[in-house]
Every structure is written in C-alpha cells, then in structure tokens.
C-alpha cells in the first residue's frame, strides 16, 4: 500500500494584483496556483535555512579569527593579497 501524504489546508488572502500575477504565472508554467504556492514556500524556507547556516558559519569564523569589525576583515584580505595568496 502506498504512503499516505498528510496535508493541512492554508487559506491566505492576497492583494488583487499579487493574485493576478500568481494566476498568470501559474498558467504560464502549467501549474495550479496551489502547486506554484507550495513551490514558492518551499524555495523560501530552503533559502532561509541556507542563509541561517551561512550566518552561523560566519559568526563562528569571526570568533575563531577574533574579528571585531569589517576593518579586521579588510586587513586579512590586504595581508593575503600582499603574500600573493588568493585562497
């Protein structure tokens, strides 16, 4: 027997102009408005997760390198360029 997909219904209201754009784009892409909205929400969530990871990585790197401000970053870049390193 196949896997049962559980779903929840989300009702949202949109400004008329945004709704019309959604309708046009969904038609253009041969998708339902619901498919289009699900895809957009999924992409947004994935993007936020990636940016969250990048921010955490940046903060950890800044702590490890004891960076206090952008000037410290510029100094590191300048020193690496002086040494001829581009990695």
N, C-alpha and C positions, 0 to 999 in steps of 0.2 A: 504494500500500500504506500502511496506517495506521502511526502512530508506535508503536513498541514501548515499553511502560512497564516500566522496570526496577524491581524491588522487592526488598526484603530483609525477612526474617521477624524479628520481635521477639517473643520469648516473655518474658512477665513474670508474676510471681506477685503476687496482691493479697490483702489480708486479706478474709476471707469477707464481712464487712459491706460493704466497698467494692465487691466483685464483685457482690453482690446489688443494690446501688444502681445500678451500671453496667448490669446486666441489666434492671432495672426502667425506667431512663431510656431505654435503647436501644429497649425495647419500646414505651414511651410515644411516642417520637419516630419510630417505624417505621424504625429503622436497625439495622444489625448492630452488635455490640459493637466489631468492628474499625473500622467507619466512625466510630462515636462516638469511639473512642480516637484515631483519626487526626485527627479534627476538633479534639479537645481538645488534642492535642500541637501541632498547627499553630497554634491560637489562643495557646497558651502561648509558643511560640517567637516569634510575631509580637509579642506583648506585651513580651517581654524585649528584642527588638530596638528597639521604640519607646522603652521606658524607658532603654535604653542611649544612644540618640540624645539623649533629653531630658537625661540626666545629663551627657553630653559638652557639650551646648549650655549647660547651667547652669554648668559649670566654666569654659567659655570666656568666658561673660558675666561671671562673678565675676572672672576675671583681667583682662578688659578694663576693668571698672569698679573694679578694685582693691579688691574686697570681702574683708574679713578674717574677718568673722563675721556672725551674724544681726543684731547691733546696727547694722551698716552698712546692711543692707537696710531695717531699720526707719527709719533716718534718711532714706534716699532716699524711702521711701513718705511719711513725715511731710512732707518738703520739697515733694514733688509735690502733696500734698493742700493744703498751705498756699498753693501757687501756683494751686490750683483746677484742676489737670490730673488727668485720670483715664485717660490713655492709657498 
